[in-house]
Amino acid sequence: MTPINPQARANVHLVDHPLVQHKLTLMRKKEASTNSFRHLLNELSSLMAYEVTHDMATQDVEIETPLETMTAKMIDGKKLVFVSILRAGNGILDGVLSVVPGARVGHIGLYRDPATLNAVEYYFKMPKFMDERDVVVVDPMLATGNSAIAAVTRIKACKPKSIKFLCLLTCPEGINAMYAAHPDVPIYTAAIDRELNDHGYILPGLGDAGDRIFGTQ
Ligand code: URA
């Protein structure tokens, strides 16, 4: 088993709320149907959005309650961009957008070149004015970290104000790799599993997230 670098571990926000853990357990079960896997992923993603936005800036606005005027806080959701790493990242979008409906959405598509094993970009579409925005990159699994690292490198070229990485599951190998490449990018995850297998799958994990979301197994 690979040990987690303590500095890398300090960069990980492990969301161990009982609701999150309960739903994740249901998703891990091999008998979970595509429908219930997707439904649970939506719920879990909205709970994770609550955590990943905990330090979002708020503005004071003057409003009127039925009884009096008050100064209250609001967020500017439009300043946030959720960037989905295709295709499994799309499974997280509905849940996070249900709680931050004004957020913008970017997509990045990467495949692994079989000869070099490097991540090669085939799609990249971000909203305008990225330099004014906070980015949350979403992908259910942070496994080898190769595509996450390549995605963050590419997004950094757009000079956003901040970048966070949101996943459901990760492992020591993914945490160490991401920290080595991008120590300034905090990871939000619902679990740190034991290890990666030789095929790049997380153990015990939940299998291929994309196949389970889209029913393509
Ligand atoms: N991607 C997946 O979908 N599952 C894993 O276990 C690792 C990477």
Residues whose N, C-alpha, C, O or C-beta is under 5 A from the ligand:
A	BS01	URA	M141 A143 G200 Y201 I202 G205 G207 D208 A209 G210
